Amino acid sequence: MTELARQIVLASRPHGRPAPENFRLETVPMPVPGAGELLLKVRYLSLDPYMRGRMSEAKSYAAPVPVGGVMEGGTVAEVVESRRPDFAPGDLVLSYSGWRSHALSDGTGLVRLDPAEAPVTTALGVLGMPGFTAYAGLKIIGQPKAGETVVVAAASGPVGSAVGQIARIRGARAVGIAGGARKCALLREAFGFDVAVDHRSPTFAADLKAACPDGVDVYFENVGGAVWDAVWPLLNRFARVPVCGLVAQYNATGPAAGPDRLPQLMRDILTRSLTVRGFIQRDFAAAEMPAFREEMGLWVADGRVRYQEDIVAGLEAAPEALIGLLEGRNFGKLIVAVA
Ligand SMILES: NC(=O)c1ccc[n+]([C@@H]2O[C@H](COP(=O)([O-])OP(=O)(O)OC[C@H]3O[C@@H](n4cnc5c(N)ncnc54)[C@H](OP(=O)(O)O)[C@@H]3O)[C@@H](O)[C@H]2O)c1
């Protein structure tokens, strides 16, 4: 019997919240490596908020996934067949193979992983792209100083949890925002945030103000929406706002209702000397990746930076898990155990 591979393609573009019908699971013939190629078996697939953007045709920093195309994503994979001298069956690699069980590679961009150094799933989270996003965004734009107050939302996720812990390593006070009591307890108990504030509480804005008696010096923006509305009035003179993500807006179908607040925002940027700067992590990779690998590797190894993973089983679980991620149903770095 011919061996089959599985993949999930974008069946249609979502309008607003993605639905299971926007995805399609397909079985296809097992790919056969040609000269100079490897056959990879995907063990773990990373699910990340940016994938919602790839499902849409709206202009962005990366091209959309075409309808009928395999959903993109970072993966940890095992080499099962090699027609290259530099990789052997059994090698584990970080690859960008997407939502599938098996993939071909010519070796470009693969990063070899050593499970003796760190659990391989960390290459998708705290020691991978999300951890680097936190590290570089905070270092280059946030620049927290000892005694300052750093606020971050989506604080139980891989980016936010790293932001809070790095802020504390730099001597700042870390205030984390998350949805619900369970996530807020995690922020304090596992990640060592000084204060955790629940953005689902009806008293959220007042709770945040009470949590920041000296105002906010760095707001690491992961969310936008109502969380931004609550943080904005608290920003101190010379505050820095690394704009990393706007997950509260990713399923939006049009501009938010209400008055135009842009003039007031521009006035505050001017009169409070605010720095508001967007970034895409890969822009910082050439300059900051070596320092990230060294410092973050050390902090994770000695326990100064901790991480939480939410692992769901089976490739077929990926669509529902991504839909849940955009609504806060994940509890830590969301990963699909594919194999
Ligand atoms: N610029 C870059 O290069 C770059 C790279 C990586 C990631 N990012 C961005 O960084 C952010 C965090 O990514 P991540 O991978 O660490 O994701 P994550 O925290 O694991 O997941 C997203 C979280 O966003 C929160 N959320 C969703 N809707 C919300 C809403 N309406 N209001 C408040 N919070 C909401 C949820 O947490 P709660 O349950 O706590 O609300 C959810 O768990 C995202 O915006 C992502 O796009 C940017």
The ligand as an SDF file (V2000), in Angstrom:
LIG
                    3D

 48 52  0  0  0  0  0  0  0  0999 V2000
    6.0270   41.8070   15.5760 N   0  0  0  0  0  0  0  0  0  0  0  0
    6.4710   40.5640   15.5220 C   0  0  0  0  0  0  0  0  0  0  0  0
    7.4700   40.2590   14.8670 O   0  0  0  0  0  0  0  0  0  0  0  0
    5.7280   39.4930   16.2940 C   0  0  0  0  0  0  0  0  0  0  0  0
    6.2760   38.2030   16.4460 C   0  0  0  0  0  0  0  0  0  0  0  0
    5.5800   37.2730   17.2350 C   0  0  0  0  0  0  0  0  0  0  0  0
    4.3640   37.6150   17.8170 C   0  0  0  0  0  0  0  0  0  0  0  0
    3.8580   38.8670   17.6130 N   0  0  0  0  0  0  0  0  0  0  0  0
    2.6030   39.2840   18.2470 C   0  0  0  0  0  0  0  0  0  0  0  0
    2.7660   39.1710   19.6580 O   0  0  0  0  0  0  0  0  0  0  0  0
    1.4880   38.9560   20.2630 C   0  0  0  0  0  0  0  0  0  0  0  0
    1.5550   37.7750   21.2110 C   0  0  0  0  0  0  0  0  0  0  0  0
    1.8950   36.5980   20.4770 O   0  0  0  0  0  0  0  0  0  0  0  0
    2.0040   35.1810   21.2030 P   0  0  0  0  0  0  0  0  0  0  0  0
    2.5380   34.2320   20.2040 O   0  0  0  0  0  0  0  0  0  0  0  0
    2.7100   35.3320   22.5050 O   0  0  0  0  0  0  0  0  0  0  0  0
    0.4540   34.8350   21.4210 O   0  0  0  0  0  0  0  0  0  0  0  0
   -0.3240   34.2700   22.6920 P   0  0  0  0  0  0  0  0  0  0  0  0
   -0.1460   35.2180   23.8070 O   0  0  0  0  0  0  0  0  0  0  0  0
    0.0240   32.8450   22.9350 O   0  0  0  0  0  0  0  0  0  0  0  0
   -1.8280   34.2650   22.1720 O   0  0  0  0  0  0  0  0  0  0  0  0
   -2.5390   35.3940   21.9360 C   0  0  0  0  0  0  0  0  0  0  0  0
   -3.2090   35.8930   23.2330 C   0  0  0  0  0  0  0  0  0  0  0  0
   -3.7970   37.1610   22.9690 O   0  0  0  0  0  0  0  0  0  0  0  0
   -4.7520   37.4200   23.9570 C   0  0  0  0  0  0  0  0  0  0  0  0
   -5.9240   38.0560   23.3750 N   0  0  0  0  0  0  0  0  0  0  0  0
   -6.6520   37.6380   22.3210 C   0  0  0  0  0  0  0  0  0  0  0  0
   -7.6670   38.4980   22.0950 N   0  0  0  0  0  0  0  0  0  0  0  0
   -7.5500   39.4890   23.0210 C   0  0  0  0  0  0  0  0  0  0  0  0
   -8.2870   40.6600   23.3100 C   0  0  0  0  0  0  0  0  0  0  0  0
   -9.3620   41.0040   22.5920 N   0  0  0  0  0  0  0  0  0  0  0  0
   -7.8670   41.4440   24.3260 N   0  0  0  0  0  0  0  0  0  0  0  0
   -6.7890   41.1130   25.0650 C   0  0  0  0  0  0  0  0  0  0  0  0
   -6.0560   40.0020   24.8540 N   0  0  0  0  0  0  0  0  0  0  0  0
   -6.4400   39.1980   23.8390 C   0  0  0  0  0  0  0  0  0  0  0  0
   -5.1420   36.0580   24.5700 C   0  0  0  0  0  0  0  0  0  0  0  0
   -4.6570   36.0260   25.9050 O   0  0  0  0  0  0  0  0  0  0  0  0
   -5.6180   36.3970   27.1450 P   0  0  0  0  0  0  0  0  0  0  0  0
   -6.4460   35.1860   27.4080 O   0  0  0  0  0  0  0  0  0  0  0  0
   -4.6610   36.7290   28.2050 O   0  0  0  0  0  0  0  0  0  0  0  0
   -6.4650   37.5500   26.7210 O   0  0  0  0  0  0  0  0  0  0  0  0
   -4.3790   35.0570   23.7170 C   0  0  0  0  0  0  0  0  0  0  0  0
   -3.9860   33.9300   24.4600 O   0  0  0  0  0  0  0  0  0  0  0  0
    0.4930   38.8070   19.1020 C   0  0  0  0  0  0  0  0  0  0  0  0
   -0.1320   40.0420   18.8640 O   0  0  0  0  0  0  0  0  0  0  0  0
    1.3820   38.4510   17.9300 C   0  0  0  0  0  0  0  0  0  0  0  0
    0.7920   38.7950   16.7040 O   0  0  0  0  0  0  0  0  0  0  0  0
    4.5130   39.7950   16.8580 C   0  0  0  0  0  0  0  0  0  0  0  0
  1  2  1  0
  2  3  2  0
  2  4  1  0
  4  5  1  0
  4 48  2  0
  5  6  2  0
  6  7  1  0
  7  8  2  0
  8  9  1  0
  8 48  1  0
  9 10  1  0
  9 46  1  0
 10 11  1  0
 11 12  1  0
 11 44  1  0
 12 13  1  0
 13 14  1  0
 14 15  2  0
 14 16  1  0
 14 17  1  0
 17 18  1  0
 18 19  2  0
 18 20  1  0
 18 21  1  0
 21 22  1  0
 22 23  1  0
 23 24  1  0
 23 42  1  0
 24 25  1  0
 25 26  1  0
 25 36  1  0
 26 27  1  0
 26 35  1  0
 27 28  2  0
 28 29  1  0
 29 30  1  0
 29 35  2  0
 30 31  1  0
 30 32  2  0
 32 33  1  0
 33 34  2  0
 34 35  1  0
 36 37  1  0
 36 42  1  0
 37 38  1  0
 38 39  2  0
 38 40  1  0
 38 41  1  0
 42 43  1  0
 44 45  1  0
 44 46  1  0
 46 47  1  0
M  CHG  2   8   1  16  -1
M  END
$$$$
